[in-house]
């Protein structure tokens, strides 16, 4: 059995992409308006966590094969 340690460090909020009206993309990101009046997309923690776990499972599968 191999031990794998995963550590994530974010220096700024995770950016999902540019804001587009009525796009499917908006269902995957929450939009927050900053003090400067600009809209910034943020991926909710549960979606980010799911993406990280999926990537870790993929890496474990590569190591195991």
N, C-alpha and C positions, 0 to 999 in steps of 0.2 A: 504494500500500500504506500502510495506517495502522498506526501503532505504538500498542499498548495496554499500559499498565503496570498490573499488579494487585498490591496489597499488602493483606495481612490482618493484623490485630492483635487478639489475644484478651487480655482483661484477667482472665479467669477461665476455667476449663475449659468447653468447649462443652457445654451442657446439652441433652439430647435430649428429656426429658419426665419425667413422674412414673413411679415404679416401679409396675408392675402384674404380679402373678403370672400366669404361663402366657400372656402375651400375645405376639403376633408381634413386637411392638416390641423385645423383649429380644434378638432375633437381630441387631438393628442397633446395639445399644449394649452396652458392657461396664459392669458394675456394680462400683463400688469402695466399700468401707466406710471412712468417714472416722474420724478419732480420736474424734469425738464420738458415734460409733455410728450415724450416719445413712448411708443408701445414696445414692450419687450416680451417675447414668448419664453415661458418656463415650462419644462416638462415636470409634471407632478412626480413626487417621490416614488409612488407605487409603480409608475411606468418606467422610471429610471431603474428602480430596483429589479424589475422584471427583465429589462434589457441586460443588466449586469449579470444576473443569474443565468440567463440564456447563454451569454458569452462564456461564462465560467464553465458551464456544462459542456459547451463545444470544445473548449480547451482541454478539459478533463478527458473527453472522448478521444481527442488527438493524442494525448499523452498515453492513454490506455491502449491504443491500437498499434 
